[in-house]
């Protein structure tokens, strides 16, 4: 009995599904950058910043969250636990110091140093992301789309989780929200750092994996639906404190529930395990077996492509240098950078995700401009739709490539059209457009982070995926710098100054009355009305349509590649 228990515990500790669940928990705390829209009004008021200075903080935050060159480089040399520990240290340092400043325990720093602090704190996400993604891609080599979608989806859920904990605290002190951002992710990463690791996942493939993914997807849909209902109920119905606590407890139960998968698999009897091991000895992988049962013929998987790439990598350097690489094989970072397809993907990603991120960073000011007082509701809803977009993007793009052998970027083009529609709605500012626009931006933006990483790993190989992913992520802060730092903030401050000049008479007659009108917030100018984001939203809408066009070009250029990668195998 004791020996059997020890064997089961050993199997549980080495389950690739346990690693995925632990990575999900790390990711659910790693998206601290998405909370900027909730804390930015407090930062603006406490520090007396104008919109351009606040945009500088947002750009620094985005650079920190997506400039993962160091993390990508270290991922090849350091184990996952070291990456998670480094991320936890950066998170505590950056956001911990920021909390001391917002709470009045430390003096405010110059704007340049404030940018450094928020960069360092948010850069922790690159370590959490890289450790989780690289590890789970190794453990789930034939399920990249669903796995990437799930991991990136839970990252997008961070702000909804932390703002729900903040609601339990029943306080208006937003410094405590910054404190949660500083402490929460670090504690979770430290707790999980010896669980997230490669465990030979390719040898653990089972026919039951499809049911396990269905279970995870069900939990994802329940989480998204539950959080959406809870946030809207708390906004409109104002439930009692005890109800809010109960709702938060249910949230944590849903977050913990995926642990049922590795527990159930560990409890599988020896006979069942032996039968599954026998299945693994067949030439087909688990996913190929499933495809054969469902479609009447097996499909090729990346196992064949990776084996081919390994053979190429084993060639002498002189022979490799004379051979031209093709999409679907393992590229180095430098080899990918000279491919037009890589830059088409990068530019399209910049236009779609960069403009979406600009909305998420400015939700506080956008909602205030059209008359909403509680900005947390839109930040939380954006987090939920972001989560759903990532999970859905991974799921549906996987169907596109597995069932039809068609490039994933067709799904990305659809996502970018959704974001373009959202920008147009924000510009029009009709009744209800804040809720609808937030929904569309969250879905479209989230889909980018499930589709693009999976597509890059397919087209340019998994061997140097860590470096490519982190270079690709640079498109996000670059887009934020263009859309938020240059376009949106400049137009917002222009309109705010214009409105302030129109109220100079009021200021001369009664400075107190001028303060009460809301055009000054903590000493900084405030813009009111749909005009604040009208022109910038229309510009971003047009550029998202351009991004969708670039995605369709990628579809045209890679159709044959995907047809070969996912072609039916004749038997």
C-alpha positions as CSV (number, residue, x, y, z in Angstrom):
1,X,0.0,0.0,0.0
2,X,2.8,2.4,1.0
3,X,4.7,1.5,-2.2
4,X,1.7,2.1,-4.4
5,X,1.0,5.5,-2.7
6,X,4.7,6.5,-3.2
7,X,4.5,5.6,-6.9
8,X,1.3,7.6,-7.3
9,X,2.8,10.6,-5.6
10,X,5.9,10.3,-7.8
11,X,3.6,10.1,-10.9
12,X,1.6,13.1,-9.7
13,X,4.7,15.2,-9.2
14,X,6.0,14.4,-12.7
15,X,2.6,14.8,-14.5
16,X,2.8,17.3,-17.3
17,X,-0.8,18.3,-16.5
18,X,0.3,19.3,-13.0
19,X,3.0,21.5,-14.6
20,X,0.4,23.1,-16.9
21,X,-1.9,23.8,-13.9
22,X,1.0,25.3,-11.9
23,X,1.9,27.4,-15.0
24,X,-1.8,28.5,-15.2
25,X,-1.6,29.8,-11.6
26,X,1.6,31.6,-12.3
27,X,0.1,33.2,-15.4
28,X,-3.0,34.2,-13.6
29,X,-0.9,36.6,-11.5
30,X,1.6,37.6,-14.3
31,X,-0.5,40.1,-16.2
32,X,0.0,43.0,-13.7
33,X,0.5,45.4,-16.6
34,X,-3.2,45.2,-17.5
35,X,-4.0,46.8,-14.2
36,X,-2.5,50.1,-15.3
37,X,-5.9,51.3,-16.4
38,X,-7.2,50.9,-12.9
39,X,-4.3,52.5,-11.0
40,X,-3.5,55.3,-13.6
41,X,-6.1,57.7,-12.2
42,X,-4.6,57.4,-8.8
43,X,-1.0,57.9,-10.2
44,X,-2.1,60.9,-12.2
45,X,-3.8,62.5,-9.1
46,X,-1.0,61.6,-6.6
47,X,1.8,62.7,-8.8
48,X,0.1,65.6,-10.7
49,X,0.9,64.2,-14.1
50,X,-0.7,65.3,-17.4
51,X,-1.8,62.7,-19.9
52,X,1.5,62.8,-21.8
53,X,3.5,62.1,-18.6
54,X,1.0,59.3,-17.8
55,X,1.5,57.9,-21.3
56,X,5.2,57.9,-20.7
57,X,4.6,55.6,-17.6
58,X,2.4,53.4,-19.8
59,X,5.0,53.1,-22.5
60,X,7.6,52.2,-19.8
61,X,5.2,49.7,-18.4
62,X,4.7,48.1,-21.8
63,X,8.4,48.0,-22.5
64,X,8.9,46.2,-19.2
65,X,6.1,43.8,-19.9
66,X,7.2,42.9,-23.4
67,X,11.0,43.5,-23.7
68,X,12.0,40.0,-22.8
69,X,15.3,39.8,-24.6
70,X,17.1,39.0,-21.3
71,X,14.5,36.5,-20.3
72,X,14.5,34.9,-23.7
73,X,18.3,34.6,-23.7
74,X,18.5,33.3,-20.2
75,X,15.8,30.7,-20.8
76,X,18.2,28.6,-22.8
77,X,20.7,28.6,-19.9
78,X,18.7,28.7,-16.7
79,X,16.1,26.3,-15.3
80,X,12.5,27.5,-15.0
81,X,12.7,27.9,-11.2
82,X,15.5,30.4,-11.6
83,X,13.5,32.4,-14.1
84,X,10.5,32.5,-11.8
85,X,12.6,33.6,-8.8
86,X,14.2,36.4,-10.8
87,X,10.7,37.5,-12.0
88,X,9.4,37.5,-8.4
89,X,12.4,39.7,-7.2
90,X,11.8,42.2,-10.0
91,X,8.1,42.4,-9.3
92,X,8.7,43.1,-5.6
93,X,11.3,45.7,-6.2
94,X,9.5,47.7,-8.9
95,X,5.9,47.7,-7.7
96,X,6.9,47.6,-4.0
97,X,8.8,50.9,-4.4
98,X,5.9,52.3,-6.5
99,X,3.5,51.4,-3.6
100,X,5.7,53.2,-1.1
101,X,5.5,56.3,-3.2
102,X,1.7,56.2,-3.9
103,X,1.1,55.5,-0.2
104,X,3.2,58.4,0.9
105,X,5.8,56.3,2.6
106,X,8.6,57.4,0.2
107,X,9.2,60.6,-1.7
108,X,8.1,60.9,-5.4
109,X,10.9,60.4,-7.9
110,X,11.5,62.2,-11.2
111,X,9.5,61.0,-14.1
112,X,12.5,59.2,-15.6
113,X,13.0,57.2,-12.4
114,X,9.3,56.5,-12.1
115,X,9.5,55.0,-15.6
116,X,12.4,52.8,-14.5
117,X,10.5,51.5,-11.5
118,X,7.4,50.5,-13.5
119,X,9.6,49.0,-16.2
120,X,11.4,46.8,-13.6
121,X,8.2,45.7,-11.9
122,X,6.4,44.8,-15.1
123,X,9.4,43.2,-16.7
124,X,8.8,40.3,-14.2
125,X,6.1,39.2,-16.6
126,X,8.6,38.3,-19.2
127,X,10.3,35.8,-16.9
128,X,7.0,34.3,-15.8
129,X,5.8,34.1,-19.4
130,X,9.0,32.7,-20.8
131,X,9.4,30.0,-18.1
132,X,5.7,28.9,-18.5
133,X,5.5,28.9,-22.3
134,X,8.9,27.3,-23.0
135,X,8.3,24.6,-20.4
136,X,4.8,23.8,-21.5
137,X,5.7,23.8,-25.2
138,X,8.2,21.1,-24.4
139,X,5.6,19.2,-22.4
140,X,2.8,19.6,-25.0
141,X,4.7,19.6,-28.3
142,X,1.6,18.5,-30.4
143,X,-0.9,20.8,-28.7
144,X,0.7,24.2,-29.1
145,X,-2.4,26.2,-30.1
146,X,-4.7,25.1,-27.2
147,X,-1.8,25.2,-24.6
148,X,-0.6,28.7,-25.6
149,X,-4.2,30.0,-25.7
150,X,-4.8,28.7,-22.2
151,X,-1.6,30.1,-20.7
152,X,-1.9,33.5,-22.3
153,X,-5.6,33.5,-21.4
154,X,-5.0,33.2,-17.7
155,X,-2.4,35.9,-17.9
156,X,-5.1,38.2,-19.2
157,X,-7.3,37.4,-16.2
158,X,-4.9,39.0,-13.6
159,X,-6.6,42.3,-13.3
160,X,-10.1,40.8,-12.8
161,X,-8.7,38.5,-10.1
162,X,-6.8,41.3,-8.2
163,X,-9.6,43.8,-8.5
164,X,-12.0,41.2,-7.1
165,X,-9.7,40.7,-4.1
166,X,-9.6,44.5,-3.8
167,X,-13.4,44.6,-3.7
168,X,-13.3,42.2,-0.7
169,X,-11.1,44.7,1.1
170,X,-13.9,47.4,1.0
171,X,-11.5,50.3,0.7
172,X,-11.1,53.3,-1.5
173,X,-7.4,53.4,-0.9
174,X,-6.0,52.5,-4.3
175,X,-2.5,52.2,-2.8
176,X,-3.6,48.8,-1.5
177,X,-4.3,47.7,-5.1
178,X,-0.7,48.6,-6.0
179,X,0.5,46.6,-2.9
180,X,-1.4,43.5,-4.2
181,X,0.3,44.0,-7.6
182,X,3.7,44.0,-5.8
183,X,3.1,41.0,-3.5
184,X,0.6,38.6,-5.2
185,X,2.5,37.6,-8.3
186,X,5.8,37.2,-6.4
187,X,4.3,34.8,-3.8
188,X,2.6,32.6,-6.4
189,X,5.8,32.4,-8.5
190,X,7.9,31.4,-5.5
191,X,5.3,28.8,-4.5
192,X,5.3,27.2,-8.0
193,X,8.9,27.6,-9.0
194,X,9.8,23.9,-8.4
195,X,6.7,22.6,-10.1
196,X,7.0,24.4,-13.4
197,X,9.6,22.3,-15.3
198,X,10.0,20.0,-18.2
199,X,8.9,16.4,-17.3
200,X,9.2,14.5,-20.6
201,X,5.7,15.4,-21.7
202,X,6.1,13.9,-25.2
203,X,6.2,10.5,-23.5
204,X,3.1,11.2,-21.5
205,X,0.7,11.7,-24.4
206,X,-2.6,9.8,-23.9
207,X,-5.8,9.4,-25.9
208,X,-7.5,11.0,-22.9
209,X,-5.7,14.3,-23.5
210,X,-8.5,15.6,-25.6
211,X,-11.0,15.1,-22.7
212,X,-8.5,16.9,-20.4
213,X,-8.3,19.9,-22.7
214,X,-12.1,19.9,-23.0
215,X,-12.3,20.1,-19.2
216,X,-9.9,23.0,-19.1
217,X,-11.8,24.8,-21.8
218,X,-15.0,24.3,-19.8
219,X,-13.4,25.8,-16.7
220,X,-12.2,28.7,-18.8
221,X,-15.7,29.4,-20.1
222,X,-17.2,29.1,-16.6
223,X,-14.5,31.5,-15.3
224,X,-15.2,34.1,-18.0
225,X,-18.9,33.8,-17.6
226,X,-18.8,33.9,-13.8
227,X,-16.5,36.9,-13.6
228,X,-18.5,38.8,-16.2
229,X,-21.7,38.3,-14.2
230,X,-20.0,39.0,-10.9
231,X,-18.4,42.3,-12.1
232,X,-21.6,43.5,-13.7
233,X,-23.6,42.5,-10.6
234,X,-21.2,44.4,-8.3
235,X,-21.4,47.4,-10.5
236,X,-25.2,47.6,-10.8
237,X,-26.6,45.9,-7.8
238,X,-24.0,46.8,-5.1
239,X,-24.2,43.5,-3.1
240,X,-23.4,43.3,0.6
241,X,-19.9,42.6,2.0
242,X,-20.7,39.0,2.8
243,X,-22.0,38.3,-0.7
244,X,-18.8,39.8,-2.2
245,X,-16.7,37.5,0.0
246,X,-18.7,34.5,-1.1
247,X,-18.4,35.4,-4.8
248,X,-14.6,35.7,-4.3
249,X,-14.4,32.3,-2.6
250,X,-16.2,30.7,-5.6
251,X,-13.7,32.4,-7.9
252,X,-10.8,30.8,-6.1
253,X,-12.6,27.4,-6.2
254,X,-12.9,27.7,-10.0
255,X,-9.2,28.7,-10.3
256,X,-8.1,25.7,-8.3
257,X,-10.4,23.2,-10.0
258,X,-8.0,22.3,-12.9
259,X,-5.9,20.3,-10.4
260,X,-8.6,17.6,-10.8
261,X,-7.0,16.6,-14.1
262,X,-3.5,15.4,-12.8
263,X,-5.2,14.0,-9.7
264,X,-7.6,11.9,-11.8
265,X,-4.9,10.8,-14.2
266,X,-2.7,9.7,-11.2
267,X,-5.5,7.7,-9.8
268,X,-5.8,5.7,-13.0
269,X,-5.3,2.0,-12.4
270,X,-2.1,0.2,-13.5
271,X,-4.0,-1.8,-16.2
272,X,-5.3,1.4,-17.8
273,X,-1.8,2.9,-17.7
274,X,-0.3,-0.1,-19.3
275,X,-2.9,0.0,-22.1
276,X,-2.1,3.6,-22.7
277,X,1.6,2.9,-22.7
278,X,0.9,0.3,-25.4
279,X,-0.9,2.9,-27.5
280,X,2.2,5.1,-27.2
281,X,4.3,2.5,-28.8
282,X,2.4,2.9,-32.0
283,X,3.9,5.0,-34.8
284,X,1.2,7.6,-34.5
285,X,1.2,10.2,-31.7
286,X,-1.9,10.5,-29.5
287,X,-3.3,13.4,-31.5
288,X,-2.8,11.5,-34.7
289,X,-4.6,8.5,-33.2
290,X,-7.5,10.8,-32.3
291,X,-7.6,12.3,-35.8
292,X,-7.6,8.8,-37.3
293,X,-10.6,7.8,-35.2
294,X,-12.6,10.9,-36.0
295,X,-11.7,11.7,-39.6
296,X,-11.0,8.3,-41.0
297,X,-7.3,9.2,-41.7
298,X,-4.4,10.3,-39.6
299,X,-2.9,13.7,-40.0
300,X,0.8,14.6,-39.9
301,X,2.0,16.3,-36.7
302,X,5.0,18.4,-35.8
303,X,6.8,15.3,-34.7
304,X,7.7,14.6,-38.3
305,X,8.8,18.2,-38.9
306,X,10.9,18.4,-35.7
307,X,12.6,15.1,-36.6
308,X,13.4,16.5,-40.0
309,X,14.8,19.7,-38.4
310,X,16.9,17.6,-36.0
311,X,18.4,15.8,-39.0
312,X,19.2,19.1,-40.6
313,X,20.8,20.5,-37.4
314,X,23.0,17.4,-37.2
315,X,24.5,18.2,-40.6
316,X,28.0,19.7,-40.8
317,X,28.1,23.5,-40.7
318,X,29.3,23.7,-44.3
319,X,26.4,21.7,-45.5
320,X,23.8,23.5,-43.4
321,X,25.2,26.8,-44.7
322,X,24.6,25.8,-48.3
323,X,21.0,24.6,-47.6
324,X,18.1,27.0,-47.8
325,X,15.7,26.7,-44.8
326,X,12.0,26.5,-45.5
327,X,9.2,27.6,-43.3
328,X,8.2,24.9,-40.9
329,X,11.9,24.1,-40.0
330,X,14.0,25.4,-37.1
331,X,15.2,28.9,-37.8
332,X,17.7,30.8,-35.7
333,X,16.7,34.4,-34.6
334,X,19.0,35.9,-37.3
335,X,17.6,33.6,-40.0
336,X,14.0,34.6,-39.1
337,X,14.9,38.3,-39.2
338,X,15.7,38.1,-42.9
339,X,12.3,36.5,-43.8
340,X,9.6,38.8,-45.2
341,X,7.0,36.6,-43.5
342,X,8.4,37.3,-40.1
343,X,8.2,41.1,-40.6
344,X,4.7,40.9,-42.0
345,X,3.6,39.0,-38.9
346,X,5.5,41.5,-36.6
347,X,4.0,44.6,-38.3
348,X,0.5,43.1,-38.3
349,X,0.9,42.2,-34.7
350,X,2.1,45.8,-33.9
351,X,-1.0,47.4,-35.5
352,X,-3.5,45.1,-33.9
353,X,-2.2,44.5,-30.4
354,X,-0.5,47.9,-30.1
355,X,-3.8,49.8,-30.7
356,X,-5.7,47.3,-28.4
357,X,-3.2,47.8,-25.6
358,X,-3.6,51.6,-26.0
359,X,-7.3,51.2,-25.2
360,X,-6.6,49.0,-22.2
361,X,-4.0,51.4,-20.8
362,X,-6.4,54.4,-21.2
363,X,-9.7,52.8,-20.1
364,X,-9.6,54.9,-16.9
365,X,-9.4,58.2,-18.8
366,X,-11.8,57.0,-21.6
367,X,-14.5,56.0,-19.2
368,X,-14.1,59.1,-17.1
369,X,-14.3,61.3,-20.2
370,X,-17.7,59.9,-21.1
371,X,-19.1,60.2,-17.6
372,X,-18.3,56.9,-15.8
373,X,-17.0,57.2,-12.2
374,X,-16.0,53.6,-11.5
375,X,-13.2,52.8,-13.9
376,X,-12.5,49.4,-12.3
377,X,-15.5,47.8,-14.0
378,X,-14.1,48.4,-17.5
379,X,-10.6,47.3,-16.6
380,X,-12.0,44.1,-15.1
381,X,-14.3,43.5,-18.0
382,X,-11.5,44.0,-20.5
383,X,-9.5,41.5,-18.5
384,X,-12.3,38.9,-18.8
385,X,-12.8,39.4,-22.5
386,X,-9.0,39.4,-23.0
387,X,-8.9,36.0,-21.2
388,X,-11.8,34.7,-23.4
389,X,-10.1,36.0,-26.6
390,X,-6.9,34.2,-25.8
391,X,-8.6,30.9,-25.0
392,X,-10.9,31.2,-27.9
393,X,-8.2,32.3,-30.3
394,X,-6.1,29.3,-29.5
395,X,-9.1,26.9,-29.8
396,X,-10.5,28.1,-33.0
397,X,-7.2,28.7,-34.8
398,X,-6.3,25.1,-33.9
399,X,-9.5,23.9,-35.6
400,X,-8.5,26.0,-38.6
401,X,-5.1,24.4,-39.0
402,X,-6.0,20.8,-37.8
403,X,-9.3,20.4,-39.7
404,X,-8.7,22.5,-42.8
405,X,-4.9,22.8,-43.0
406,X,-5.3,26.6,-43.3
407,X,-3.0,29.3,-41.8
408,X,-3.9,30.6,-38.3
409,X,-3.6,34.2,-39.5
410,X,-7.1,34.0,-41.0
411,X,-8.3,34.1,-37.4
412,X,-6.0,37.0,-36.6
413,X,-7.5,39.0,-39.5
414,X,-10.9,38.5,-38.0
415,X,-9.6,39.6,-34.6
416,X,-8.1,42.8,-36.0
417,X,-11.4,43.7,-37.7
418,X,-13.1,43.3,-34.3
419,X,-10.6,45.8,-32.8
420,X,-11.1,48.2,-35.7
421,X,-14.9,48.1,-35.1
422,X,-14.3,48.8,-31.4
423,X,-12.2,51.8,-32.1
424,X,-14.9,53.2,-34.4
425,X,-17.5,52.7,-31.6
426,X,-15.2,54.5,-29.1
427,X,-15.0,57.4,-31.5
428,X,-18.7,57.6,-31.9
429,X,-19.4,57.3,-28.2
430,X,-23.0,56.2,-28.6
431,X,-24.8,54.9,-25.5
432,X,-23.5,51.5,-24.5
433,X,-20.4,51.7,-26.8
434,X,-18.0,51.6,-23.8
435,X,-19.3,48.2,-22.8
436,X,-19.5,46.9,-26.4
437,X,-16.1,48.4,-27.4
438,X,-14.4,47.0,-24.3
439,X,-15.8,43.5,-25.2
440,X,-14.5,43.7,-28.8
441,X,-11.1,45.0,-27.9
442,X,-10.7,42.4,-25.2
443,X,-11.6,39.6,-27.5
444,X,-9.5,40.8,-30.4
445,X,-6.5,41.8,-28.4
446,X,-6.5,38.5,-26.5
447,X,-6.7,36.5,-29.7
448,X,-3.4,38.0,-30.9
449,X,-1.5,36.4,-28.0
450,X,-2.9,32.9,-28.7
451,X,-2.6,32.9,-32.5
452,X,0.7,34.7,-33.2
453,X,3.0,32.8,-30.8
454,X,1.6,29.4,-32.0
455,X,2.0,30.5,-35.7
456,X,5.6,31.6,-35.2
457,X,6.5,28.3,-33.5
458,X,5.0,26.5,-36.5
459,X,6.6,28.6,-39.2
460,X,10.0,29.1,-37.7
461,X,10.4,26.2,-35.4
462,X,10.4,25.6,-31.6
463,X,14.1,25.4,-31.1
464,X,14.7,29.1,-30.7
465,X,11.1,30.0,-29.8
466,X,12.0,31.8,-26.6
467,X,14.1,34.4,-28.4
468,X,11.6,34.8,-31.2
469,X,8.7,35.1,-28.9
470,X,10.4,37.9,-26.9
471,X,11.4,39.7,-30.1
472,X,7.9,39.4,-31.4
473,X,6.6,40.8,-28.1
474,X,8.5,44.0,-28.8
475,X,5.8,44.9,-31.3
476,X,3.4,45.6,-28.3
477,X,5.3,48.4,-26.6
478,X,6.3,49.8,-30.0
479,X,2.7,50.0,-30.9
480,X,1.9,51.5,-27.5
481,X,4.6,54.1,-28.0
482,X,3.2,55.1,-31.4
483,X,-0.5,55.0,-30.5
484,X,-0.5,56.0,-26.8
485,X,2.7,58.0,-26.4
486,X,2.5,60.0,-29.6
487,X,-1.1,60.0,-30.9
488,X,-3.6,59.5,-28.1
489,X,-1.9,61.4,-25.3
490,X,-1.0,64.4,-27.6
491,X,-4.6,64.7,-28.8
492,X,-6.0,64.2,-25.3
493,X,-3.8,67.0,-23.8
494,X,-4.7,69.3,-26.8
495,X,-8.4,68.9,-26.1
496,X,-7.9,69.2,-22.3
497,X,-5.9,72.5,-22.8
498,X,-8.6,73.7,-25.2
499,X,-11.3,73.0,-22.7
500,X,-9.3,74.7,-19.9
501,X,-8.9,77.8,-22.0
502,X,-12.7,77.9,-22.5
503,X,-13.1,77.9,-18.8
504,X,-10.6,80.6,-18.0
505,X,-13.3,83.0,-17.3
506,X,-14.7,80.6,-14.6
507,X,-11.2,80.3,-13.1
508,X,-10.8,84.0,-12.9
509,X,-14.2,84.5,-11.3
510,X,-14.0,81.6,-8.9
511,X,-10.9,79.3,-8.7
512,X,-12.8,77.0,-6.3
513,X,-15.7,76.6,-8.8
514,X,-13.1,75.8,-11.5
515,X,-11.7,73.0,-9.4
516,X,-15.1,71.6,-8.7
517,X,-16.0,71.4,-12.4
518,X,-13.5,68.5,-12.8
519,X,-11.1,70.0,-15.3
520,X,-8.3,69.8,-12.8
521,X,-7.4,66.4,-11.2
522,X,-4.7,66.7,-8.6
523,X,-3.2,69.6,-10.4
524,X,-3.3,68.0,-13.8
525,X,-5.6,68.9,-16.7
526,X,-8.6,66.6,-17.4
527,X,-10.5,66.3,-20.7
528,X,-14.2,65.6,-20.8
529,X,-16.5,64.4,-23.6
530,X,-16.2,62.0,-26.6
531,X,-13.9,64.5,-28.3
532,X,-11.0,63.5,-26.1
533,X,-10.5,60.2,-28.0
534,X,-12.4,60.8,-31.2
535,X,-9.6,61.4,-33.7
536,X,-7.2,59.0,-32.1
537,X,-9.8,56.2,-32.2
538,X,-10.5,56.7,-35.8
539,X,-6.8,56.7,-36.7
540,X,-6.4,53.4,-34.8
541,X,-9.5,51.9,-36.5
542,X,-8.0,52.6,-39.9
543,X,-4.6,51.1,-39.0
544,X,-6.2,48.0,-37.6
545,X,-7.8,47.4,-41.0
546,X,-4.3,47.7,-42.5
547,X,-3.1,45.1,-40.0
548,X,-5.9,42.8,-41.1
549,X,-4.8,43.2,-44.7
550,X,-1.2,42.3,-43.8
551,X,-2.6,39.2,-42.0
552,X,-4.4,38.1,-45.1
553,X,-1.1,38.5,-47.0
554,X,0.5,36.1,-44.5
555,X,-2.3,33.7,-45.1
556,X,-1.7,33.8,-48.9
557,X,2.1,33.3,-48.5
558,X,1.9,30.4,-46.0
559,X,-1.0,28.4,-47.4
560,X,1.2,25.7,-48.9
561,X,3.3,25.5,-45.7
562,X,0.3,24.8,-43.6
563,X,-1.1,22.4,-46.2
564,X,2.2,20.4,-45.9
565,X,2.4,20.6,-42.1
566,X,-1.1,19.4,-41.5
567,X,-1.7,17.4,-44.7
568,X,-3.7,14.1,-44.5
569,X,-1.4,11.1,-44.5
570,X,-2.4,8.4,-47.1
571,X,-2.3,4.9,-45.8
